[in-house]
């Protein structure tokens, strides 16, 4: 079923916002081709709220300490609104270098356990069976000679 989520931010200054995600928020990324970066995010949640319209989606990043987050943004010259307790969390909005706003909050609500993506198990290649080791047999010629020697010794004893 679901293996993750892909979020897209539209920006009037794509390069500046990519630099913000890389340099300020320290998100890792991969280049999907032609400089189209896809950034990794920590575990994510989805909530559904009643609304008078459909197709209105919001993105909120979460942090452990909103005050420390806002201070860090200010040190980097990124403006942020004063944190406000909303009950469910303490919220700020940072202004991205491209001009857009990004909501960040410190959650006060219970957090769900990390969802585990269910994927079909990859089939492992069958292990090659080790070749049978040759038995430690003496060559037939030597064995025949040995038997003949023993037989002759017995005959002498009689």
C-alpha positions in Angstrom: 0.0 0.0 0.0 1.4 3.4 1.0 5.2 3.5 1.3 5.6 7.2 2.1 4.5 10.7 1.2 5.8 13.3 -1.4 5.3 16.9 -0.6 5.9 19.6 -3.2 6.6 23.3 -2.3 6.1 25.8 -5.1 8.5 28.7 -5.0 9.2 31.9 -6.8 12.9 31.4 -5.9 13.5 27.7 -6.1 17.3 27.9 -5.7 17.0 29.9 -2.5 14.4 27.6 -1.0 16.5 24.5 -1.9 19.5 26.1 -0.1 17.3 26.8 2.9 16.2 23.2 3.1 19.8 22.0 2.6 21.8 24.5 4.6 19.5 25.7 7.3 17.2 22.7 8.0 20.0 20.3 7.1 17.7 17.9 5.1 19.4 15.3 3.0 18.4 15.1 -0.7 18.9 13.2 -3.9 19.0 14.6 -7.4 16.2 13.0 -9.4 17.7 14.4 -12.5 18.5 17.9 -13.9 18.9 19.4 -10.4 15.4 18.4 -9.3 16.2 17.7 -5.6 14.0 15.5 -3.5 14.5 16.0 0.2 14.2 13.4 3.0 11.8 14.2 5.9 11.5 12.6 9.3 8.5 10.5 10.1 5.3 12.1 8.9 1.7 12.3 10.1 -1.6 12.9 8.2 -4.7 14.4 9.8 -8.2 15.0 8.3 -10.1 18.1 9.4 -13.7 19.0 8.5 -13.9 21.7 6.0 -16.4 23.5 3.7 -14.1 22.7 0.7 -12.0 19.9 -0.6 -8.5 19.8 -2.0 -7.2 22.3 0.5 -4.0 20.8 2.0 -1.5 22.3 4.4 2.0 21.4 5.3 3.4 21.7 8.9 6.8 20.7 9.9 7.3 19.6 13.5 10.1 20.3 16.0 10.9 19.4 19.5 11.5 22.9 20.9 9.8 25.8 19.0 11.6 28.6 21.0 15.0 27.1 20.1 13.8 26.7 16.5 12.8 30.3 16.2 16.1 31.5 17.7 18.0 29.3 15.2 16.0 30.8 12.3 16.8 34.3 13.6 20.5 33.5 13.8 20.3 32.6 10.1 18.5 35.8 9.2 15.2 33.9 8.5 12.1 35.8 9.9 9.6 33.8 11.9 6.3 34.8 13.6 6.3 34.8 17.4 5.4 31.2 18.6 1.7 31.0 19.6 0.1 28.2 21.6 -2.8 26.7 19.6 -3.6 24.0 22.2 -2.6 21.2 19.8 0.8 22.7 19.5 2.9 25.9 19.6 3.1 27.3 16.1 5.3 29.6 14.1 5.6 30.4 10.4 8.9 31.1 8.8 9.3 33.1 5.7 11.3 31.1 3.1 13.9 32.9 1.0 11.6 32.5 -2.0 8.9 34.5 -0.1 6.6 31.6 0.8 5.6 30.8 4.4 6.2 27.4 6.1 4.4 26.4 9.2 6.4 24.8 12.0 5.1 23.6 15.3 6.0 21.9 18.5 3.3 19.3 19.0 1.3 19.0 22.3 -0.8 16.1 21.0 -0.1 12.4 21.2 2.0 11.1 18.3 1.2 7.9 16.4 3.7 5.1 16.1 5.8 5.2 12.9 3.9 3.4 10.2 5.7 0.5 8.6 5.5 0.3 4.8 4.6 -3.1 3.7 6.5 -4.2 0.7 6.6 -7.6 -0.9 9.6 -9.5 0.4 12.4 -9.5 -2.1 13.2 -13.0 -3.3 16.6 -14.1 -2.3 18.7 -15.9 -4.9 19.0 -19.5 -4.0 22.2 -20.3 -2.3 24.6 -22.4 -4.3 25.2 -25.8 -2.8 28.8 -26.4 -2.0 30.4 -29.0 -4.3 30.8 -32.4 -2.6 34.4 -32.8 -1.3 36.1 -35.8 -2.8 36.5 -38.6 -0.4 40.0 -39.1 1.0 40.6 -42.4 -0.8 44.0 -43.6 -1.7 44.5 -44.4 -5.3 43.4 -47.9 -6.3 46.9 -49.0 -7.2 48.3 -48.3 -3.8 45.3 -49.9 -2.1 45.7 -53.1 -4.1 49.4 -53.2 -3.3 48.7 -52.8 0.4 46.1 -55.6 0.4 48.6 -57.9 -1.4 51.3 -57.1 1.1 48.9 -57.9 4.0 47.8 -61.2 2.3 51.5 -62.2 1.8 52.3 -61.4 5.5 49.4 -63.6 6.7 50.5 -66.4 4.4 54.1 -66.4 5.9 52.7 -66.6 9.4 50.9 -69.8 8.6 
